[in-house]
Amino acid sequence: MKILILGAGRVGSTVAESLVSESNDITVVDIVSEQLALLQDRLDLRTIVGNASYPSVLKRAGAEDADMILAVTESDEVNLVSCKLAASLFNTPTKIARIRSTEYLEHSEIFAKDNFCVDFAICPEQIITEYIENLIEFPEALQVLDFAHGKISLVAVKALQGGPLVGQQLQELRRHVPNVNTRVAAIFRKDRPILPEGDTVIEAGDEVFFIAATEDIRAVMAELRRMDKPAKRIMIAGGGKIGKRLAQVLEKNYQVRVIERDTKNCEYLAQELQDSLVLHGDVTDEELLESENVAEMDVFCALTNDDENNIMASLLAKKMGARKVIALINRSIYVDLVQSSGIDIAISPAQVTIGSLLAYVRQGDVAVVHSLRRGAAEALELIAHGDANSSHVVGKKVKEIQLPKGATIGAIVRGLPSEEERWSNKNGDKENDTESKNKAKAIIAHHDTVIESEDHVIVFVINKKMIRQIEKLFQVSASFL
């Protein structure tokens, strides 16, 4: 696939690195030549220096025969104009834009074909906010990922000494939770993947990925480790776009405190937030943290724009007694370094965001992509189409599907409304849309489970090199007809 990436910032660079490794033809456009030079030194791609909203620059970049444009510059306006030009002048099939301003996001008609021609708008800040919200709801988890409109969840937890299943075989899981259908999709032990079998023994320190119906998640987590008390008190260090969004989402159900260094932004936050306490100060100020009882906080979230401040504030909060600390870290090398330190969870914004983009790049009908373990693994939600004559998966049992070694089918959701049905209900009968989703059935996959047409199939992949094989499996093949 020929893809133009407009913007060589953190999101653009991360996406480029992921897509180049999958043998795509990538061209990156940016006005900063130094950033492009760094990319070209590391990756096999083409770069163009120039303003991504100029027709001449898009033409030089190859927009005339591009399959997709990912407009992920820091400017919403540049991203919107680029998509419009790609549609009007070059007839580019797929246009994706990064949009940060709620002024644009609240008026979806801006993205329509008659306006800026954006096929899909992503808001990294909103994606990250939802990601952190899930981690706060499940304080024991390392990752919480939703599939099939929330019917299925994939959760990563660290197995702790004393947990009921530690030291026992996976086949014992069903005996411990007889009324819950679940499956362990993968285990990572000392950063090495282990393919789970019935006789696999869980060890303390293992990072266990399990999949279950969303309502059953807590019951399964309790078997892998002692459950923490639900979070009530949240401290947010940094009142920027993400900090403000998170506070707005949490303040109705949690006690929220926000620390912000900028005086004007403090005043703005105090006006925008209804039930949160806004504090003016430095997030690395030990006296401030102590006076605001950081030791009593259930979750401390360091969300400033400065990686070093986030790391230091998180380590300080943890040392002073905060139960769980989450740090937002942009530089990927820092994420790997601090993950094993006193910081419970280090979040890479680019890795969290990339799944929304990859779902549109993947071949076949891919509904959701989640990046796991800082990009080393992936979980995909693919929709099976066709019949036994035209598909490699429809009408077959899971054990009959020729998955590459290391890939597992974890779950199936049957009966979800199609995209066309959801779109028809978007401005129509929303109750019918909700009712259709509620009727959908979540099925944990076993070796004799048969896949039907239009099933949403969740596949866990421990090595990204397998992605293309899996995509081909789910593509309808005309040669079978």
C-alpha positions in Angstrom: 0.0 0.0 0.0 1.3 3.5 -0.9 0.8 5.8 2.1 1.6 9.5 2.6 2.2 10.5 6.2 1.9 14.3 6.7 3.8 15.2 9.8 7.0 13.7 11.3 6.2 14.3 14.9 5.8 11.6 17.5 2.6 10.2 16.1 3.8 10.4 12.5 7.1 8.8 13.3 5.6 6.0 15.3 3.1 5.2 12.5 5.8 5.3 9.9 8.0 2.9 11.8 5.1 0.5 12.2 4.0 0.6 8.6 7.5 0.4 7.1 8.1 -2.9 8.9 5.0 -4.2 7.1 6.4 -3.6 3.6 4.3 -0.5 2.8 5.6 2.2 0.5 5.8 5.2 2.9 6.5 8.9 2.2 6.7 11.4 5.0 6.1 15.1 4.6 7.2 17.7 7.1 8.5 21.3 7.2 11.3 20.4 9.6 14.1 18.8 7.6 16.0 17.7 10.7 13.1 15.4 11.8 12.9 13.9 8.3 16.6 13.3 8.3 16.4 11.3 11.5 13.6 9.2 10.1 15.4 8.5 6.9 18.5 7.4 8.8 16.5 4.8 10.7 13.8 3.7 8.2 13.5 2.6 4.6 11.1 5.4 3.5 11.0 8.6 1.3 10.8 12.1 2.8 9.7 15.4 1.4 10.4 18.8 3.0 7.5 21.2 2.7 4.1 22.4 3.9 1.7 19.5 3.8 -1.2 21.8 2.8 0.4 22.9 -0.4 -0.8 21.2 -3.6 2.7 21.2 -5.1 4.2 19.5 -2.0 1.5 16.8 -2.1 2.1 16.2 -5.8 5.9 15.8 -5.2 5.1 13.4 -2.4 3.1 11.2 -4.8 -0.5 12.1 -3.8 -1.6 11.3 -7.4 -1.3 7.5 -6.9 -1.4 7.3 -3.1 -3.8 4.8 -1.5 -4.1 6.7 1.7 -3.1 10.0 3.4 -2.5 10.2 7.1 -2.6 13.9 8.1 -1.1 14.0 11.6 0.7 17.3 11.7 0.4 19.5 14.9 -2.1 21.8 13.1 -5.7 20.8 12.7 -6.1 23.3 9.9 -3.2 21.9 7.9 -4.6 18.4 8.3 -8.1 19.4 7.2 -6.8 21.3 4.1 -4.5 18.5 3.2 -7.5 16.0 3.2 -9.6 18.4 1.1 -6.8 18.8 -1.5 -6.1 15.1 -1.6 -9.8 14.5 -2.4 -10.3 17.4 -4.8 -7.1 17.3 -6.8 -5.8 13.8 -6.4 -8.8 11.6 -5.7 -7.1 9.9 -2.9 -9.2 6.9 -1.7 -8.7 7.2 2.1 -8.1 10.4 4.1 -7.4 10.3 7.8 -6.9 13.5 9.9 -5.6 14.1 13.4 -7.9 16.6 15.0 -7.3 18.0 18.5 -9.8 20.9 18.8 -13.2 20.1 20.3 -14.6 23.0 18.1 -14.1 20.8 15.1 -14.9 17.4 16.7 -18.2 18.6 18.0 -19.4 19.4 14.5 -18.9 16.2 12.5 -20.4 17.7 9.4 -17.1 19.5 8.9 -15.6 16.2 7.8 -18.3 15.3 5.3 -17.5 14.9 1.5 -19.1 18.3 0.8 -16.7 20.0 3.2 -13.2 18.7 4.1 -13.6 15.1 2.9 -12.1 13.5 6.0 -13.0 9.8 6.1 -11.8 9.3 9.6 -10.8 11.9 12.3 -8.8 10.8 15.3 -8.3 12.8 18.5 -5.2 11.5 20.3 -6.1 13.3 23.5 -9.5 11.7 23.6 -8.1 8.2 22.9 -5.5 8.6 25.7 -8.1 9.9 28.1 -10.3 6.8 27.6 -7.3 4.6 27.9 -6.3 6.1 31.3 -10.0 6.0 32.5 -10.0 2.2 31.9 -6.8 1.9 34.0 -8.4 3.8 36.8 -11.5 1.7 36.7 -9.4 -1.5 36.9 -6.4 -0.4 39.2 -4.9 -3.9 39.1 -4.5 -3.9 35.3 -1.6 -3.0 33.1 -3.8 -2.6 30.0 -7.6 -2.7 29.5 -8.7 -2.8 25.9 -12.3 -3.0 24.5 -13.5 -4.8 21.4 -16.8 -5.2 19.6 -18.3 -2.0 21.0 -17.5 -3.0 24.6 -18.8 -6.6 24.6 -15.4 -8.1 25.0 -12.3 -6.9 27.0 -8.7 -7.9 26.8 -6.9 -7.3 30.1 -3.2 -7.6 31.0 -2.3 -8.2 34.7 0.8 -9.1 36.5 0.4 -12.3 38.4 1.4 -11.7 42.0 2.7 -14.2 44.6 -0.2 -15.4 46.6 -2.7 -15.2 43.7 -5.0 -18.3 43.6 -3.7 -19.4 40.1 0.0 -18.7 40.6 1.9 -22.0 40.5 -1.1 -23.8 38.9 -1.8 -24.9 35.3 -4.1 -22.8 33.1 -6.6 -25.6 32.9 -7.4 -25.0 36.6 -8.8 -21.5 35.7 -12.2 -23.0 34.7 -12.4 -24.9 38.0 -11.7 -21.6 39.9 -14.3 -19.6 38.0 -16.8 -22.2 36.8 -19.5 -19.7 35.8 -17.2 -17.5 33.7 -16.0 -18.3 30.3 -12.5 -16.9 29.7 -9.3 -17.6 27.9 -5.7 -16.7 28.4 -4.5 -15.3 25.1 -0.8 -14.9 25.9 1.7 -14.9 28.7 4.9 -12.8 28.7 7.6 -14.0 31.1 10.7 -11.8 31.5 9.7 -10.1 28.2 9.5 -13.4 26.3 6.2 -14.6 24.9 4.9 -18.0 26.0 2.1 -19.7 24.0 -0.5 -20.7 26.6 -1.5 -24.4 26.7 -3.6 -26.2 29.2 -0.6 -27.4 31.1 1.2 -24.0 31.2 2.0 -23.0 34.8 1.5 -19.4 35.7 4.5 -18.0 37.7 4.7 -14.9 39.9 5.7 -11.9 37.8 4.1 -13.2 34.6 2.3 -10.7 32.5 -0.9 -12.5 31.6 -3.3 -11.3 28.8 -6.8 -12.8 29.2 -10.0 -12.2 27.3 -13.5 -12.4 28.6 -16.9 -10.8 28.3 -16.6 -7.3 29.8 -18.9 -8.0 32.7 -16.8 -11.0 33.7 -13.4 -9.2 33.9 -13.3 -8.6 37.6 -14.1 -12.3 38.4 -11.1 -13.5 36.3 -8.7 -10.8 37.6 -9.4 -12.0 41.2 -8.0 -15.4 40.3 -4.7 -14.0 39.1 -4.0 -11.6 41.9 -5.4 -10.0 45.0 -7.9 -7.3 44.1 -7.2 -3.8 45.0 -9.8 -1.5 46.6 -11.6 0.6 44.0 -10.0 3.9 43.3 -11.6 7.0 44.8 -9.0 9.7 45.1 -7.2 10.8 41.9 -4.4 13.4 41.6 -3.7 14.7 38.1 -0.3 16.4 37.6 -0.7 18.7 34.6 -3.8 20.6 33.4 -3.2 20.5 29.7 -5.6 19.0 27.1 -5.3 15.5 28.4 -5.3 16.5 32.1 -8.4 18.7 31.6 -10.3 16.0 29.6 -9.5 13.3 32.2 -10.6 15.5 35.1 -13.9 16.3 33.4 -14.6 12.6 32.8 -13.6 11.5 36.4 -14.9 14.3 38.6 -18.5 13.1 38.8 -17.4 9.7 40.3 -14.1 10.4 41.9 -12.4 13.0 44.2 -10.1 14.7 41.7 -7.3 17.2 42.3 -5.4 18.9 39.5 -2.0 20.5 39.8 -1.1 23.1 37.2 2.0 25.3 37.0 0.6 28.0 34.7 -1.4 30.7 36.5 -3.7 31.6 33.6 -4.4 27.9 32.8 -5.3 27.4 36.5 -7.9 30.1 36.3 -9.3 28.5 33.1 -9.4 25.1 34.7 -11.2 26.4 37.7 -13.9 27.8 35.5 -14.2 24.7 33.3 -14.1 22.0 36.0 -17.2 21.6 38.2 -16.2 19.3 41.0 -12.4 19.1 40.8 -9.9 21.0 43.1 -7.4 23.0 41.0 -4.1 23.7 42.6 -1.4 26.1 41.4 2.2 24.7 41.7 5.0 22.6 40.5 4.2 18.8 40.1 7.7 17.9 41.4 7.4 20.1 44.5 7.6 17.6 47.4 6.2 20.0 49.9 3.1 20.7 47.7 2.5 16.9 47.2 2.8 16.3 50.9 0.5 19.1 51.9 -2.1 17.8 49.4 -1.9 14.3 50.9 -0.4 12.5 47.9 0.1 9.5 50.2 -3.7 9.1 50.4 -4.1 9.1 46.6 -5.3 5.9 44.9 -4.0 7.0 41.5 -1.5 9.7 40.6 -1.4 10.6 36.9 1.5 12.6 35.6 0.2 14.2 32.4 2.4 17.3 31.7 4.1 17.9 28.4 7.5 17.3 29.9 8.7 13.7 30.1 11.3 14.4 32.8 8.7 16.1 35.0 6.3 13.3 34.6 8.9 10.7 35.5 10.2 12.6 38.5 6.7 13.5 39.8 5.6 9.9 39.5 8.6 8.5 41.2 8.2 11.1 44.0 4.5 10.4 44.4 5.1 6.6 44.6 7.9 7.1 47.2 5.5 9.3 49.2 2.8 6.6 49.3 0.5 7.0 46.3 -1.0 3.5 45.6 -0.7 3.6 41.8 1.2 6.0 39.6 0.7 6.5 35.8 3.2 8.6 33.7 2.6 9.9 30.2 6.0 9.6 28.4 6.5 10.6 24.8 10.0 9.4 24.2 9.8 5.6 23.6 13.2 4.9 25.0 12.1 6.4 28.3 9.0 4.2 28.4 11.1 1.0 28.3 13.6 2.4 30.9 11.0 3.4 33.5 8.5 0.5 33.1 10.5 -1.6 35.5 11.2 1.2 38.0 8.8 2.5 40.7 6.3 3.7 38.0 3.4 1.3 37.7 2.4 2.2 34.2 4.3 4.3 31.6 2.0 5.3 28.7 3.4 6.1 25.2 0.8 8.4 23.6 1.9 7.4 20.1 1.5 3.7 20.8 -1.9 4.2 22.4 -3.0 6.3 19.4 -1.6 4.1 16.6 -4.2 1.4 16.8 -6.9 3.8 15.6 -4.8 4.5 12.5 -3.8 0.9 11.9 -7.4 -0.3 11.7 -7.7 1.7 8.5 -4.3 0.5 7.0 -4.8 -3.2 7.6 -6.0 -5.2 4.7 -9.3 -7.0 5.0 -12.2 -5.8 7.2 -10.4 -4.8 10.4 -12.7 -3.1 12.9 -10.2 -2.5 15.8 -6.4 -2.7 16.3 -4.8 -2.4 19.7 -1.0 -2.1 20.1 0.3 -4.2 23.0 3.5 -4.2 25.0 4.7 -1.0 23.5 4.2 -2.1 19.9 5.7 -5.6 20.1 2.4 -7.4 19.8 -1.1 -6.6 18.6 -4.7 -7.6 19.1 -7.0 -7.3 16.1 -10.8 -7.4 15.7 -11.5 -8.8 12.2 -14.9 -9.3 10.6 -15.4 -12.6 8.8 -17.2 -12.3 5.5 -18.3 -14.7 2.8 -19.1 -18.4 3.2 -17.3 -21.8 3.2 -16.6 -21.5 -0.5 -15.1 -18.0 -0.5 -13.5 -17.7 3.0 -10.6 -19.5 4.7 -12.3 -19.1 8.1 -16.1 -19.0 7.7 -17.7 -22.4 8.4 -14.5 -23.8 10.0 -13.6 -24.8 13.5 -10.9 -22.7 15.2 -8.6 -25.8 15.3 -9.0 -26.1 11.4 -7.9 -22.5 10.7 -4.3 -22.3 9.6 -3.1 -19.5 12.0 0.6 -18.8 12.1 2.3 -20.1 15.2 2.0 -17.6 18.0 -1.4 -16.2 16.9 -4.5 -17.2 18.8 -8.2 -16.6 18.3 -9.4 -15.5 21.7 -13.1 -14.6 21.3 -16.0 -14.1 18.8 -18.8 -11.6 19.0 -21.9 -12.7 17.0 -24.9 -10.6 16.0 -23.4 -7.1 16.1 -25.0 -4.6 13.7 -23.0 -4.0 10.5 -21.4 -0.6 9.8 -24.2 0.2 7.4 -26.9 -0.6 10.0 -25.0 1.5 12.6 -24.7 4.4 10.2 -28.4 4.3 9.3 -29.2 4.5 13.0 -26.7 7.2 13.7 -29.2 10.0 13.1 -32.2 7.8 13.4 -33.4 5.3 16.0 -30.5 5.2 18.5 -32.5 2.9 20.8 -32.6 0.2 18.1 -28.8 0.5 17.6 -28.3 0.1 21.4 -30.7 -2.8 21.5 -28.9 -4.6 18.6 -25.5 -4.2 20.4 -27.1 -5.6 23.6 -28.4 -8.7 21.7 -24.9 -9.5 20.4 -23.4 -12.6 21.9 -19.9 -12.8 23.2 -18.3 -16.3 22.7 -14.9 -17.3 24.1 -13.3 -19.3 21.4 -12.3 -22.9 21.9 -10.8 -25.4 19.4 -14.2 -26.6 18.3 -15.9 -23.2 18.0 -17.2 -22.6 14.4 -16.8 -19.1 12.9 -19.9 -17.8 11.0 -20.2 -15.1 8.4 -20.2 -11.5 9.9 -18.6 -12.7 13.2 -16.3 -10.3 14.9 -13.2 -12.3 15.6 -10.6 -11.1 18.1 -7.1 -12.4 17.3 -4.0 -12.0 19.5 -0.7 -11.8 17.7 2.6 -12.0 19.7 4.7 -11.1 16.6 3.8 -8.3 14.2 5.4 -10.3 11.3 2.3 -12.5 11.3 -0.1 -9.7 10.6 -0.1 -10.1 6.8 -0.8 -13.8 7.0 -3.8 -13.2 9.3 -5.2 -10.5 7.1 -5.1 -12.8 4.1 -6.9 -15.5 6.1 -9.8 -13.1 6.6 -10.0 -11.8 3.0 -12.7 -13.2 0.8 -11.0 -15.0 -2.0 -12.6 -14.9 -5.5 -10.5 -18.0 -6.5 -12.7 -20.1 -4.2 -15.9 -19.2 -6.2 
